């Protein structure tokens, strides 16, 4: 049995046990435990911590004091840990209760108008805030999404996550060829597809300006809209100080088409990404990205 297989099995078992435990804990206690675990992991994983701190320098500027970068990096780890509490506890969440007590929305009229067009809607989003809570609350609006997710290892962990997330009706499909086909079918029926735009998880993206420097970003949002005529509605969630989630739906983005396919793709992708930059810059501690976005940052330990 390989070391990788053992590590993957341990990873799966850890999340499976956590999923069984978290549904029995009061939400605030689970969040407090997650925050403590996130702070510990920040200190125990220096290679990934370097990636987070590198990302933050691009968002906030190279002159940002190291102490601020370090504090925000720890907060990002803690935000990511709270995200997993939301994911693992998805089966016990009630959409109606979430909407009444834990979720506020802003700009829902933009989604309504886009749906009325009948061409399908692409909700482009970022790894930010509390997306799992916002997603489950969407059922209270009578919405069901096809969500394209990041392929993860081991496969049984991906199945566990998608089963938990789909407990209230949304469909989850890994991004890739099969996911792309499912998204096309959904949009052509006038449905809603949700996908993140701020990480190139498949490695097939284009370089485009993001904050202070070019970064490789996924083109799926733009390509799906181009092929189907679907409306792109930028959407993002934000965990507020009182623990509630604010879901902001922005004005739709109309594609620019000049006939230069690659240039138009970069232009339109940039227009999507810039909708999320103000949120991330204003509260970078809620940006749930633990991988390097710009260039290469080693995720292996440096030799002494």
N, C-alpha and C positions, 0 to 999 in steps of 0.2 A: 504494500500500500504506500503510495507516494506521499511525501510531505504536504504537497498541495491538496491532495484528496483529504488528508486528515484535517488540514486547516479549514477547507471548505465545509467539511462535515461539522466541525466545531462551530463554525460561523452560523450554519443553519440551525443547529441545536440551540445556540445562544438566543437567536431571535425567536425560535419557536417557544422556548421557555418564557422569554420576556413577554411574548404575545399572550400566553396563558396567565401570566401574573398581572399584567398591567390592567386587565379588565376588572380586576377585583380591588384596585387601588383608587382612592379618591383622586380626581384629576390633579388638584394642586399638589398633592403629595407625590404623584408620579412625575410631575414637572420638576419639583424640587430635587428628587432623586436623579432625574435626567440631567439637570444642570450640574449637579455634583459630579456625575459620571463624565459629562462633557469637559468640565474643567480638568479632571484627571487625565483624560485622553489627550488633551492639549499638551500636557507635560510629557506624556508617555510616547508620543508619536512625532518626534522632531522633524522627520522628513516631510510629512504632510503639513505640519505646522509651518514649515518654510514656504510651502506652496500657498497657503492661506495668506501669510504675511506678504508674499510677493504680489498676490492679487490686490491686496489692500493698498499697496504703494501705487499701483496703477490707478486705483479709484480715487485716492486721496492726495496723491502727489508724493514725489520722492523726498520732499522736505518735511514730511510728517514725522514728528518725534517717534523714535522707536518704542517708547513706553506706550504711546497711544496705539500704535500698530499692534503691539503685543496684547494690550487689553482688549482691543476689538477682535483680535484673532481668537482669544479665549471665549469671547462672547459668541462668535460664530460657531464654535464647537458646541456651546451650550444650546444655541438655537437649533442646530442640527439634531441634538439629542432630544429636544422637545418635539421636533418634527417626527421623530420615530415613535414617540409616545402617541401622537395623533394617528400615525399610520397603524400601529399595533392595536390601538383601541377602536379602530373604525367600526367593527361590528356592533359595538354598544352605543354608538352615536345615533341620535334621532334627528332626522333632517328638520322636522318642524321645530323641535326644541332648540336646535342650533340656530336656526334663523331668528327665532324670537329672542334668545338670550345671549348668544355668543357671536353672531355674525351680523355685520352691518354692510350695506351695499351702497355704492355710489356710481351713478352712470348706467344703471340697468336699462335705461331707455335706449342706449346705443346697441345693446344686444337685442332688444326687442325689434328695433328697426332693421337690424341685419337679418334676423330670422324671417321677418316679413318679406324680404326680397326673394326668399325661396331658393337661393342658389347655394345654400350651405354656409356655415360659419366656421372659421378657424379662430379659436381662442389662442393667441400666442401669449405665452407667459414666461416668467423667469423663476429660477429656483430661489424663491424669496418668501419670507413671512411664514404663513401657516397654510400652505396649499391644500393639505389633506382635509382640514376642517372646512375650508371654503368649498372644496369639491363635494363633500358629503352634504353640505347645506344646499347645494344646487338642486337637490331633489325637491326641496320645498317650493321651488319655482317651476316644478314639473319638467325639469331638464334632465336628459340622460346624454352623456358624452361618450365618445370613443377617445380614449386617452392613449397616446403613444408613449411608452415608457422606455427607460434605459435597460438594455439587456444586462443582467447581472449574473454572477456566479456565486454559488452553484445553482444549476437550473431549478432545483427544488426550492431554493430560497425565493427565486423569482415567482414561482407558482404560489408560495405562501403569501408573499406581499400582494400579488394580484387578487388572490382569493379574499384577503382581508379588505382590500380596497373596493372590491366589487360586491361587497355584502349588501349594498343598497341599490345596485342596478347598473352602475356604469360599466363599460367594457374597457379592459386594459389589454393592449397588444404591444409587444416589444417593437421598438423602431427597427426598421429593416424592410426587406422586400415585401414580406407578408403584411407587415404593418402599413406600408405605403399603399398597398392594394386595398386593404380594409378602409383606410382613410379616404381613398378615392370613391369607393362605393358609398360610404357614409355621406360624403359631401354632395355627391350627385343625387342622393335622395333628399337633400335639403337638411341633413343632420349637422351635428356639432362635433368638431374634432379639437381636442386640446393637446398642445405640445409646447415644450419649452424651447426657447430660442437662444439661451445664453451659454450652452455648452455643446461642443461638437463631439458627441459621444461616439459617432461612427467613423470619424476621421475623413469624411468626404466633403467638408465644408469649404467655404471660400474665405480668404482673408479680407477683413473689412475693419474700418476704424471703430474701436470700442474704447471709450474713455480716452486715454492719452496715447494709444498705440494700436497698430493693426493686430487683430487676433483672428484665428480661424473659427468661424461660426457656421452652424448648420443652415442649409438653404431650404429645408423642407417646407417651412411656412410659406415662403414666396413661391416655390415650385407648385405646391398644391393649389394655391390660389390662382396661379397662372393657368394650370391645366383644367380647373373646374369652374372658374369664375366665382369661387367662394369669397365671402367678405372676411377680411382680417380684422378682428377686434382685439386689441391689446388688453390683457387682464392681469391683475396682480393682487395678491393678498398681503396684508400688513398686520402683524400682531401688535395690538395697542397695549399701553401700560396697564389697563384694567383687565387684560386677558382676552378681550374680545378681538374678533378679526374684522378688519375693514377690507372689503373686496371692491376694488376700483376697476370699472370697465370704461375704457377710453373710446374716443371717437374712432370709427373705422379708418383703415389705411387703404387708400385707392392706389393700385399699382401704377407705376410709371412705365410706359412701354414706348421705346424709341426705335426698336428694331435691332439694337445691339444687345443680344441676349445676356452675355456675361456682365456687361456694364450695368444693364438694367437690374440684374439680379443683385449685384453689389449695392446699387443705389437703394433698391427697395428693402434689402436686408438691413442696411444702415438706418433707414427710416423706422423700421420695426424696433431695432435695438435702442435707438435714442429715446424711445418712449419709456424705457425702464431705467435709464441712467439716473434721472433725478431721484427716484426712490432709493436706489442702491447707494448713491452718494449721500443722501440725507440720513440713512440709517444702515450703514454697511454691516452692522452686527446681525442683521436678518438675512444676509445673502448666504444661502445654504450651499455654497460651493467649496469643497475641500480639495479640489484638484487644480493644477496650474492652468490658467486661461491663456496667458501670454508666454510664448516661448517654451522652453523646457526648464523645469525645476526638478532636480533629482529627488525621487521618492525612495531612494535607498540610502542607507546610513553612509555618511562620509567616513573614510578610513582615517584613523588617527595619525 
